[in-house]
């Protein structure tokens, strides 16, 4: 990325540290190419669901955590925040910046990760990295800012968050440097959503975007609702028990909302609904 002026060009280098070529584990390094240049991370997530995830999660970072000035977080899913305790345990002491809602969701999400990691017996040192004390340390470095507000970072940069429509608090990060703008989308929502605003429109000179569903089209929301309604009604008529595994953050709340709408509008019969996830209950509150 380069500004064409008569002065010495201002350039940045972008390094994909994880999360490229994989669905999870977002972690990008953006740095100024000059003496004493600033170094920013965008997300610091765990890889999940693959045999190679352990290799990425427990190998050394591709940078010195102590050299990082700011960590920007796009949203609170673990594949975007799950390695923050490791980052802090290995020397990071900079600013962490996200939207206000992401800041609020970070504590329950990270404490759930600490609980899961407490059962890890394969990796030496994990219990020293994933502790309540380190999570509290992360929150002491963490700043929440509103959408669309300029973020004060100086050094020739201007940044702000726009709504990505993915989960509560999810954001695209716009970074202005010189005459150019680079945008990191984080995960993008499937607008329209029953609970969230639509994804904001953006313009950029350079765009770094997630592409998990880049090769397929989703059904329209009305079609998805009809499919869910039919499954619930068919199961009720069979006197069955319907078990729906779902993500604790956002998907659980959307499902509860949709089921409640069905019942209130008498599209399905009233029936007992059990919400069996301590984390999802905390997040819903």
C-alpha positions in Angstrom: 0.0 0.0 0.0 1.6 3.2 -1.1 0.9 6.9 -1.3 2.1 8.6 -4.5 3.5 12.0 -3.5 6.7 13.9 -4.0 7.6 13.1 -0.4 9.1 9.8 0.7 6.3 7.3 0.0 4.4 6.0 3.0 4.1 2.2 2.8 2.5 -0.5 4.9 3.1 -4.3 4.9 0.3 -6.7 5.5 1.1 -10.2 6.8 -1.5 -13.0 7.0 -0.4 -14.8 10.3 -3.3 -17.2 10.4 -6.9 -17.4 9.1 -5.8 -17.5 5.5 -6.6 -20.8 3.7 -8.7 -21.8 6.8 -12.1 -20.9 8.1 -11.0 -19.9 11.6 -8.1 -18.3 13.4 -8.1 -14.8 12.0 -4.8 -12.9 12.8 -3.4 -10.2 10.5 -0.3 -8.0 11.1 -0.3 -4.5 9.5 2.9 -2.5 10.0 4.5 0.8 8.8 7.7 0.3 6.7 9.8 2.9 8.5 12.1 3.1 11.5 10.1 2.8 14.6 6.9 2.1 12.6 3.7 1.1 14.3 2.5 -2.5 14.3 -1.2 -3.3 14.5 -2.9 -6.7 14.8 -6.4 -7.3 13.4 -8.0 -10.1 15.5 -6.1 -12.8 17.4 -8.3 -15.9 17.1 -8.1 -19.6 17.6 -8.2 -22.1 14.7 -11.0 -24.6 15.4 -12.3 -27.9 14.0 -9.3 -29.2 12.1 -6.5 -31.6 12.9 -4.0 -28.8 12.1 -5.6 -26.4 14.6 -3.3 -27.4 17.4 -0.2 -26.7 15.4 -1.4 -23.1 14.7 -2.8 -22.4 18.1 0.3 -23.5 20.1 3.1 -22.6 17.7 4.9 -19.3 18.2 3.3 -16.2 16.8 4.9 -14.9 13.6 5.8 -11.7 15.4 7.0 -10.6 18.9 3.8 -9.9 20.9 5.7 -7.2 22.9 6.2 -5.2 19.7 2.5 -4.8 18.9 1.1 -1.4 19.5 -2.6 -2.0 19.0 -4.8 -5.1 18.6 -8.1 -4.3 16.8 -10.9 -6.8 17.3 -13.7 -7.2 14.7 -16.0 -9.3 16.9 -16.2 -11.6 19.9 -16.3 -15.1 18.4 -13.5 -17.3 19.8 -11.9 -17.7 16.3 -11.2 -13.9 16.5 -10.3 -13.4 20.2 -9.4 -16.9 21.5 -5.6 -16.4 21.5 -5.6 -13.0 23.3 -4.6 -14.7 26.6 -1.7 -16.3 25.0 -0.7 -13.0 23.3 -0.7 -11.3 26.7 1.1 -14.1 28.5 3.9 -13.8 25.9 4.4 -10.0 26.4 1.7 -8.0 24.6 1.0 -4.8 26.6 -0.6 -2.5 24.0 -4.1 -1.2 23.4 -7.0 -3.5 22.5 -9.8 -1.7 20.6 -13.2 -2.9 19.5 -16.8 -1.7 19.5 -18.6 -1.3 22.9 -20.7 -4.4 22.5 -17.7 -6.6 21.6 -15.9 -5.3 24.7 -18.9 -6.3 26.8 -19.1 -9.8 25.2 -15.4 -10.4 25.6 -15.5 -11.4 29.3 -18.0 -14.2 29.1 -16.5 -15.5 25.8 -12.9 -15.5 27.2 -13.9 -17.0 30.5 -15.6 -19.8 28.7 -12.4 -20.3 26.8 -10.4 -20.4 30.0 -12.8 -23.0 31.4 -12.3 -25.2 28.2 -8.5 -24.7 28.3 -8.3 -25.8 31.9 -8.9 -29.4 30.7 -6.0 -29.3 28.3 -3.3 -31.7 29.5 -1.4 -31.9 26.2 0.2 -28.4 26.1 2.7 -27.3 28.8 2.0 -23.8 30.1 -1.6 -23.6 28.9 -2.8 -23.2 32.5 -0.5 -20.2 33.0 -1.8 -18.5 29.8 -5.5 -19.2 30.2 -6.4 -17.8 33.6 -8.9 -15.4 35.0 -6.1 -13.0 35.9 -4.9 -12.8 32.3 -8.5 -12.3 31.1 -8.8 -9.4 33.6 -5.5 -8.1 32.3 -6.9 -8.2 28.8 -10.0 -6.2 29.8 -7.8 -3.6 31.5 -6.1 -2.9 28.1 -9.4 -3.1 26.2 -11.3 0.0 24.9 -14.8 0.0 23.5 -15.8 2.7 21.0 -19.0 3.4 19.1 -19.5 2.6 15.5 -18.5 5.4 13.1 -16.4 7.3 15.7 -12.9 8.2 14.7 -10.4 6.2 16.8 -7.5 8.2 18.1 -4.3 6.4 17.1 -2.3 9.2 15.4 0.9 8.3 13.5 -0.7 9.2 10.2 -3.6 6.8 10.7 -7.4 7.4 11.0 -9.7 4.5 11.8 -13.3 3.7 12.5 -15.6 0.8 12.8 -18.6 0.1 10.5 -21.3 -2.5 11.2 -20.7 -5.9 9.6 -24.1 -7.3 10.5 -22.6 -10.6 11.7 -23.2 -10.7 15.5 -23.9 -8.1 18.2 -21.0 -5.6 18.1 -19.4 -7.1 14.9 -17.5 -4.5 12.8 -15.5 -3.8 9.7 -12.3 -1.9 10.4 -11.6 1.0 8.1 -8.0 2.3 8.2 -7.1 5.5 6.3 -3.4 6.0 5.7 -2.1 8.8 3.5 -4.5 9.0 0.6 -5.6 5.3 0.7 -8.1 3.3 2.7 -7.8 -0.4 3.6 -10.8 -2.3 5.0 -10.8 -5.5 7.1 -14.4 -6.9 7.0 -14.1 -9.5 9.7 -17.0 -11.9 9.3 -19.9 -10.5 7.3 -23.5 -11.0 8.2 -26.3 -12.6 6.1 -28.5 -9.5 6.0 -31.4 -9.1 6.7 -31.2 -10.5 10.2 -34.1 -10.7 12.7 -32.0 -8.9 15.4 -29.2 -6.9 13.7 -28.9 -4.0 11.4 -27.8 -4.7 7.8 -24.2 -4.7 6.9 -22.9 -1.2 6.1 -21.9 -0.4 2.5 -18.2 0.4 2.2 -15.6 1.7 -0.3 -12.0 0.9 -0.2 -8.7 0.9 -2.1 -7.7 -2.4 -0.5 -10.2 -4.9 0.9 -9.4 -7.9 3.2 -12.5 -10.0 3.5 -13.7 -13.3 4.9 -15.0 -15.7 2.2 -16.3 -18.8 4.1 -19.5 -18.7 2.1 -18.0 -17.1 -1.0 -18.9 -20.0 -3.2 -22.6 -20.4 -2.4 -25.9 -18.5 -2.0 -28.0 -18.6 1.1 -31.8 -19.0 1.0 -33.8 -15.8 1.6 -34.7 -15.3 5.3 -38.5 -16.0 4.6 -37.6 -19.3 3.1 -35.4 -20.2 6.0 -38.2 -19.3 8.5 -40.7 -21.5 6.6 -38.2 -24.4 6.7 -37.7 -24.0 10.5 -41.5 -23.6 11.0 -42.2 -26.8 9.1 -39.6 -28.8 11.1 -41.0 -27.6 14.4 -44.6 -28.3 13.4 -43.8 -31.8 12.0 -41.9 -32.7 15.1 -44.7 -31.5 17.4 -47.3 -33.6 15.4 -45.1 -36.7 15.8 -44.8 -36.0 19.5 -41.0 -35.9 19.1 -38.2 -34.1 20.8 -36.4 -31.6 18.7 -32.7 -31.0 19.6 -31.1 -28.0 17.9 -27.3 -27.6 18.4 -26.4 -24.0 17.8 -23.7 -21.4 18.5 -24.0 -19.7 21.9 -23.5 -16.2 20.5 -26.0 -14.8 18.1 -27.4 -18.0 16.5 -29.0 -19.0 19.8 -30.6 -15.6 20.3 -31.9 -15.6 16.7 -33.4 -19.0 17.1 -35.2 -18.0 20.4 -36.5 -14.9 18.7 -37.8 -16.8 15.7 -39.5 -19.6 17.8 -41.1 -16.9 20.0 -42.4 -15.1 16.9 -43.9 -18.4 15.6 -45.7 -19.0 18.9 -46.9 -15.5 19.4 -48.3 -15.4 15.9 -49.8 -18.9 16.3 -47.8 -20.4 13.5 -46.7 -23.3 15.7 -48.4 -24.7 18.9 -47.1 -23.6 22.3 -44.6 -26.2 23.7 -41.9 -26.4 26.3 -38.6 -24.9 25.1 -35.4 -25.7 27.1 -32.3 -23.5 26.6 -29.4 -25.7 27.7 -26.2 -23.6 27.7 -24.8 -21.6 30.6 -22.7 -19.5 28.2 -25.6 -18.8 25.9 -27.8 -17.8 28.8 -25.2 -15.3 30.1 -24.8 -13.9 26.6 -28.6 -13.6 26.1 -28.8 -11.6 29.3 
